[in-house]
Amino acid sequence: MEIYKPNGNTGEPARSLSPPAPVLTGLSLGILDNTKPNAGVLLNRLADRLSERVGLKIALTETKNAALAAPAEVLDTLSKEVQVVLTGSAD
């Protein structure tokens, strides 16, 4: 019998987080919808509220499979076109 440990990768992360933006007003917002039930509704409503409240500009919405990491081309598009990203929803 072979037993596998569910530890995952233990090396350094491939990317680091960007520093937080001091002010959100006027920045472009992207949505990364992980396609879980109601994630799109939740993320879009939150984006609308942030847009109304602090002046974020909703620029684009991308989707990805909840079970997989976002494809490199999606991450590349988000990194080039927006400064703030909303993502994720858990069951």
C-alpha positions as CSV (number, residue, x, y, z in Angstrom):
1,M,0.0,0.0,0.0
2,E,1.3,3.5,-0.9
3,I,0.1,6.4,1.2
4,Y,0.2,9.9,-0.3
5,K,0.5,13.1,1.8
6,P,-1.9,15.9,0.8
7,N,0.7,18.6,1.6
8,G,0.9,20.2,-1.9
9,N,3.8,22.4,-3.0
10,T,6.1,23.5,-0.2
11,G,8.4,25.8,-2.3
12,E,8.4,29.5,-2.6
13,P,5.3,31.0,-4.2
14,A,5.6,31.8,-7.9
15,R,4.2,35.3,-7.4
16,S,3.9,37.8,-4.6
17,L,1.0,40.0,-3.7
18,S,1.0,43.5,-4.9
19,P,1.2,46.2,-2.2
20,P,-2.3,47.6,-1.3
21,A,-3.5,50.6,-3.1
22,P,-3.7,53.6,-0.7
23,V,-6.9,55.0,-2.4
24,L,-9.3,53.0,-4.6
25,T,-11.0,56.0,-6.3
26,G,-10.6,55.9,-10.0
27,L,-8.8,52.5,-10.1
28,S,-10.0,49.8,-12.5
29,L,-11.6,46.7,-11.0
30,G,-11.6,43.2,-12.4
31,I,-13.7,40.3,-11.3
32,L,-12.4,36.7,-11.4
33,D,-15.5,34.5,-11.1
34,N,-14.6,31.0,-10.0
35,T,-18.1,29.8,-11.2
36,K,-19.2,28.4,-7.8
37,P,-22.9,28.7,-7.2
38,N,-23.9,32.4,-6.9
39,A,-20.2,33.6,-7.0
40,G,-20.9,35.7,-10.0
41,V,-23.9,37.4,-8.4
42,L,-22.0,38.0,-5.2
43,L,-18.9,39.4,-6.9
44,N,-20.9,41.6,-9.3
45,R,-23.0,43.1,-6.5
46,L,-19.9,43.8,-4.4
47,A,-18.3,45.4,-7.5
48,D,-21.3,47.6,-8.0
49,R,-21.3,48.7,-4.4
50,L,-17.6,49.4,-4.5
51,S,-18.1,51.4,-7.7
52,E,-20.8,53.5,-6.1
53,R,-19.1,53.9,-2.8
54,V,-15.4,54.6,-3.7
55,G,-15.5,55.3,-7.4
56,L,-13.8,52.1,-8.7
57,K,-14.3,51.5,-12.5
58,I,-15.5,48.0,-13.3
59,A,-13.3,47.1,-16.2
60,L,-13.7,43.4,-16.9
61,T,-14.9,40.0,-15.7
62,E,-13.0,36.8,-16.3
63,T,-14.1,33.2,-15.3
64,K,-12.1,30.2,-14.2
65,N,-12.9,26.7,-13.0
66,A,-13.2,26.6,-9.2
67,A,-11.1,23.4,-9.0
68,L,-8.1,24.8,-11.0
69,A,-5.8,27.7,-10.8
70,A,-6.6,30.6,-13.2
71,P,-4.9,30.1,-16.5
72,A,-1.8,32.2,-17.1
73,E,-3.5,34.2,-19.9
74,V,-6.3,35.2,-17.5
75,L,-3.9,36.3,-14.9
76,D,-1.8,38.2,-17.5
77,T,-4.9,40.0,-18.8
78,L,-6.0,41.0,-15.2
79,S,-2.5,42.2,-14.3
80,K,-2.3,44.4,-17.4
81,E,-5.8,45.9,-17.3
82,V,-6.9,46.3,-13.7
83,Q,-5.4,47.4,-10.4
84,V,-7.9,45.7,-8.1
85,V,-9.4,42.2,-8.4
86,L,-12.3,40.6,-6.7
87,T,-12.2,36.8,-6.7
88,G,-13.5,33.7,-5.0
89,S,-16.5,32.3,-3.3
90,A,-16.6,29.3,-1.0
91,D,-19.4,26.8,-0.7
